[in-house]
């Protein structure tokens, strides 16, 4: 801003027009001036002793910066705010900014700044220009502990593994670190990933079919191949006896012509070898789970024994690499 002292102008430019009371006082302003600027609508007091030198709604980054300045230099960004910073796609929308501070720091939550004290900060934080960010695994666990429904927790856990933000071993370490404090949902979601579920919609399909008294065990994400050793596409689920493949078609992964073409190629390749491919959308799973279960049951019943007549085989799973 043109009327700011040069040093303060440099600071606020770096902080995206966010400044603390201490920074403003050090630049020569007094509390009465800060009060008047806020009263006239030229500045905003967004958190205690924290000002936005602009009007209007703050951006996500301005909220993160202001919350970090309020919480203090030892604070680490975590939870949904950290996952947004990393670029997670499957997140509940929130304006809250979650930070953790050392246990001895006395800083209360206020407004959109949610400050929690922790016995131990994250030992593997990522650095940004203005605040440290908890590692993806720590942020995933902290976010899950504040959620009350399994579906968004499933989505976060699945995305963290599927997109390579973290790995199963590191995530397990963080869950164990959190112990039993509000970790029931993430333990359930983690167990589903261990069982072979790769996404939240796949987990919902697994839950939908688990209540069937007709279906045998579903093989999740199996490695399929022909009897002569050629590899086949991996469906989300597979019923070996009836050779029925299950595919969850999420819009996120089919939003371009190229993605749709690859889906068709997978379908055609499995169909060419006699496999019946059933496609399910997340919306259908959530709105009509009983109908989906009946469809799969009927398909399986009508094709009992077909799997034995085909050249399609379930290949041995590739073992997980040993932890270093």
N, C-alpha and C positions, 0 to 999 in steps of 0.2 A: 504494500500500500504506500502511496506517495507521501503521506504525511507522517509516516513512522520514522524514528531515528534509524540510520543505516544498519546498525548492528541488530536491532529488533526486527527490521524488515527482512534481513537475511535469515534470522531464526524462524520467523513466522512463515516465510516462503518454504523453508525446509519442512516445517510442521503443518503445512497446508492450511495456513491462517488460523492455527490453534496456538494459544499462548496461556501460560500459567500466570497467576497473580504475581508470583515472585519475579517472573521475567518482565512483566509490565512495570512493576515498581522499580526494578533495577534499571529500566530504560528512562526513568524520570517521571512517570505518571504517579498519581496518588489514588487512594481508594474512592474519593469523591468523583474524580474524573472517570474511573471505571464504572461507577454507579450511573453517572449521567449518560455515558455512551450506551450502556445497556438500556437505560430508561428511554432514551431517544430512538431505540431500535437500530442503532448503527452496529452495535456488537451484541453478542449473546453470551450470557453466563450459562454454559451448558452443564457444568458440574461444579461442585464447590471449588472455588479458587481456580477455575479453569474457564477460559473464554474463547469463543469463536469470533474472530474479527470480521465476520461476514454475516449476512442475513440469509434466511432460507433454511431449508432442510439440510442437515449434514449428510455427507456421503458416508459410505461404509468405512472408508479409510479415515475420515475425519473423526468418526465415532471411536475407532480403534485408537487413534493417536490421543484424543482427549482423555479417554478412559485410562490409557497407559500413563499419561502425564499425571492424572489424578492419583492413580494407585501407587506411583513412585517408581524409582529406577530399578528396583528388584523384582517388579511384577513381570509375570510371563503371561502372554496371551494364550488362552486355551479354549476348549469347548467348541461350540458352533462357530464362534467368531474366528478361531484359528483355522477351522476346516474351510470356512469361506475364503480365508487368506490363501490357503493351499490350492483352492480351486475345485473343491468337491462340488458335484452337481446335484446329488440327491440329499438335500438338506431342508429341514423345516425352516421357514423364513422367520427371523427374529431380529429385532433392533438391539437386543442385549449384547453386551461385550463382557465375556467371562475372563477374569484374570485370577491367577494364583499368586500369593505373596508368602514370604516366610512366616512361620507361625508367630514369631515375636512381633511382627508388624501389625499395628493397630490401625486398620483402615476399613471403614464400613462400606457396604454396598449402598449406592445411591443412584437414582435415575436408571440409566441404561448400563451403568458400570456395576457388574456383579463381581465382587471381590471376595475370594475365599482364601482362608489361611491354610497352609499345608505344612505338614511336618518335614517334607522334603520337596524341593522344587525339581523340575525335570532336569535330569543330568545330560540330556541330549537336545537342548533347544536349538532352533534355527535362528539366525540373526537377520533382522531387518534394520533399516536405517534408524528407526526410532524406538523399537521395542523388541525383546526376544519373543519367539513363538515356540510353544511347546512342540515336541516332536509329534508327527501324525498319530502314533499309537497312543501317546498320553492324551492328546486332544480328543481322539475317538472315545476313549474310556470316559473322560470328563464330560463330554457331550452326552453320552449314553446315560450317565448317572443322573442327568437332569431331565431326561425324557421319560414319559409315562406310558408310551405305547410301544409294542414290539416292532411294528412295521417300519417306522423311521430308524430304529436302531439296527434292524436287519439291513436296511439300505446303506447306512453309513459303514457298517462292518464289511458288507460285501464289496462296496466301492473301494474301501481302503486296501483290500487285498487284490481285487481284480485289476485296479489301475496302478498297483505297485507302490502305493504310498507307504505301506509297511508290509511286514510278513507275519505269518502265524505265530512264530516264536516270540517276536517282539511284542505283539499284541497280547499274547498269553502272559508275558512278564508284567505288563501294565495292569492286566486284570487281577493278577495275583497281588500286585502291590496295593491295589485298591481294596483287597480283601472282600468282605461281604457287605460293605457299605454301598447300598443302592446299586448293586451290580447284577441283579437277577436277570434283567433283560439282556444285557450284553453277554452274559454267560450262555444264555439260550441261543442268541444269534451266533456266537462263536462256535458252539457245538454243531450248529447247522452247517457252518462253513467247513468244519472238520469232517462232517459226514458227506461232503462233496457238493453242497449247494453253492453256486457261484454268484447268485444275485438275490435280491429281496423277492421279486416275483417267483423265482424258482422255489424259494423257501415257502411261499404261500401255496404253491402247487403241491409241494411235499406235504404240507399240513392238511390241505384239502383231501388228498388221496389217502392219508394215514388212517382216516376213519372208515375206510372201505372194508367190508367183511368178505369181499369177493376177490379183490386184487391180490396177487402175490407180491413179493418184494420188488420194488422198483429200483433199478440200477440207475443211480444219478451220475450224469456226466461220464458214462462208460466209454472206454476206448474200443470202438468197433472195428472189425476187419473181416475180410473174406477168409474162407478156409485155406486159400493159397497164400495168405499173408499180406494182401493189399489192404491199406488203411482206408477206412470209411469215415465220413463226418461224425462228430460226437454230438448226439442229441442231448437235450437237457435231462431227459429221463428215458428209460427203456425197459420194456417188459419182455424178458427173454423168451418165454414160452410162446407168446402170441406174436412176437416181432412187431410190437407197437412202439413207435418212438413219440416222445412228447417234446414239444417245442414251445417255450414261452416267448411270444413276439412282443417285446417292449418297444414302444415308439422311439425311445432314446437310441436304440441300436439299429433302427430301421428308418432313419430320417433322411437318407439320401438314396438316389437311384442305385448307386454302387452297393450299398448295404442290402437293399432289397434284392438285387440281382444275386448276391452271395447267398441270401436265404433261399432263393429259388433253386440255386445250384445244389445246395445241401439237400433240400427236399427231393429234387429229382434224382440225385445220386443214391439216396437211401431207397427211394421208390423203385429205382431200376433193379435193386437187389431184393425186391419183394417186401420191404418194410413199409408198414402203414404209418404215415406221419400225421399226427394230430397237432394242430396249432391252437394255442390259447393266448389270449391277451390278459394283461394284469387287470383291466377293467372287468372282463368277464369273470375272472377269479374272485374279485371282490363283490361283484353284484350277484352272481349266480353260481356259487361254489358247488351246490348240490347237483346242478345241471351238468357242470363239468365232470364231476365224479361219475355220474351216471353214463355220460358219453364215453369215458375211458373204460368203465366197466363193461359196457355193451360191446365196445370194440374188442376188448380182450376176450370176452366170452365167445364172440363170433369167430375168433381166430385161434382158439386153443390148439396147441400142437403145431401151428404153422412154423414156429421158430425152429423146430427140429428138422424141417424139410428144406430150410434155406441154407445158403453157404455163408451166412452172417454169423460171426462169433464175437463174444465179448473177450477182448484181449486183456492180459494181466495189467493191473495198474502199475504205473511208474512209481517206484518208492520215493518218498520225500527225501531230499538230501539231508544228511546228518548236520545237526547244528555245529557251527565252528566252536 
